[in-house]
Amino acid sequence: MYSSPDHSPRSAGSPWWSAAIVWMGSAVLLGALVAAVSAHPGPFALDADLHRWVLGHRPEWARQVAVAVTTTGSGVPAYALAALAGALARRTSAWRGALAGLIALASAQLVRITLARALARPRPSAEDWATEASGWAMPSGHTTTSMVVAVLLTLAVHRRVRGRGRPLLLGLPVLWAVAVGLSRVYLGVHWPTDVAAGWLLAAFWAASAALLVLLWRRRPATRAVYVSSEERQRP
């Protein structure tokens, strides 16, 4: 029996249930989207409508801005940001933190690539692209990558930054990741639901990681409570 409510599983209520709700919600929504695409690999009506709108509203200056934004969401910039986030989040060993950030991003990429190959959803016609692209459409690689990096950066800010500017800095990584995702649609290389799948996959990954960390951290405390309870029950 647990002898103190302060050390019970419910004592971590907010982080535990918040992560569980995000995990369940993203899993259900992503599963539904994957099932729909498996049954109908082509674009949905909403995808086609938004894609046509983009093609008619893409001046050169806007295209250049979108290309600049989208470039930051993958490859060397994204992995460098992941390493930086890990180094900042780790208080004792920066290089171990950087390595952890890279491993975290790689783990999300492994899931994304596996899912993309399984779905094998075609991209929009290459004639509509305003930048280069490769690979299958869903989930969007840039979208998933940037949002996972945004989660890591937000964690780093949460641990290292204090003061009035903290709320703004907490929100900036997510705003950047959203901009990267939208740029993929604007540049015509992804359907909107590809981007939605990337965001849902990143949310699922982040919630899964949070749950694993919470469970791991509570193991020593739970064991200590049980030992303390047994000692008090001895004559």
Buried (B, 14 or more C-beta within 10 A) or exposed (E): EBBEEEBBEEBBEEEBEEBBEBBEBBBEBBEEBBEEBEEEBEBBEEBBEBBEEBBEEBEEEBBEBBBEBBBBBBEEBBBBBBBBBBBBBBEEEBEEBBBBBBEBBEBBBEBBBEBBEEBEBEBBEEEBBBBEBEEBBBBBBBBBBBBBBBBBBBBBBEEEBEEEEEEEBBEBBBEBBBBBBBBBBBBBBBBBBBBBBBBBBBBBBBBBBBBEEBEEEBEEBBEEBBEEBEEEEEE
